[in-house]
């Protein structure tokens, strides 16, 4: 798996890694059991939706000849970087080979060289793309001036380039959660998420994953959510007396409960349990694992 254990030199880091691994195993078990304890958009456990309520499913993921297990690559910015352990743990437990190519403040175009190399050498079966619209890097700043609050046109062009780079893979475009109103890092991803959703509608090999919903309260920004039954519960109790976890960082956009402000989109490793990162990473990985072919099903 292409990721580094968080704070691997500290006891706290190993405890977080172990907690993430156990939680991921439970999440995978729930997925294989039909989603009876799936994470819903309020962050708690919920009954599996009826078949009629489920969106139309794509055919099972096509595994390339010579691949013993599905090969999955995650490309993303700080939100993917924060949640990469949960993403990798869950998919590895489901039987996949996983690589994570993530860094804060990046855009899709920063990874084109790496993507082309991966396409030629690794031949991934599934490609997960998570970017919230950063425009810090040279590949974004060198373009013609863009209007509006988000570089949607540039990201649309780059999303289409990803589909050209990986013509034989299934590409999952990930929707991000809204940021807290009034915070310095405020982010409203509506336009970008809609663009990703439209790419999935237009291209048979693409799929849209609303992973951001996993850290929202029925679509609204929230600081805390009720603890999941299979995760550490460290956030005290809310006004209703429910045990909760903090799911968003002080900047209102990221996930680590006690994180310092991000600099140009780059965040530091989280030294405490990050329920938001776990929920977001698991939501991304569940969408991929649900498409894995299952023998006898």
Secondary structure by P-SEA (a helix, b strand, c coil): ccccccccccaaaaaaaaaaaaaaaaaaaaaaaccccccccccccccccccccccccccccccccccccbbbbbbbcaaaaaaaaaaaaaaaaaccbbbbbccccccccccaaaaaaaaacccccbbbbbbcccccccccccccccccccaaaaaaaaaaaaaaacccbbbbbbbbbbccccccccccaaaaaaaaaaaaaacccbbbbcccccccccccccccccccccccccccccccccccccccccccccccccccccccccccccccccaaaaaaaaaaaaaaaaacccccc
